[in-house]
Amino acid sequence: MTKISKTLTTLAAATTLAIAAVAAPQQAEARGRGGAVAAGIIGGLAAGAIIGGIASQNRGYYGPGPGYYYGPGPVYYAPRCYWTRERYWDGWGWRSHRVRVCS
């Protein structure tokens, strides 16, 4: 039995005992029990977070094993660009316009 399954079994047993203790029949009272309900909800959320955290550590079948190595991804280098003026002949005379030059 692995460490995670032992932990989950222990946690499940503790949760079952806690639920059984809260759900035990008690004397009827006329006062409100809002605090007990809130405590039960908060306890349930905490138990769910703990169980979910433990379960997420198990990578299962689809997780990468220890033998796999994923190297760094491709690196994209932005070309060095600058603006300059360029002269050209349009058939009637010399003109100039701005062009972007990338190396």
Summary of the structure (lengths in Angstrom):
residues: 103
radius of gyration: 34.2
end to end distance: 61.5
largest distance: 105.6
contacts: 150
relative contact order: 0.10
helix: 44%
strand: 17%
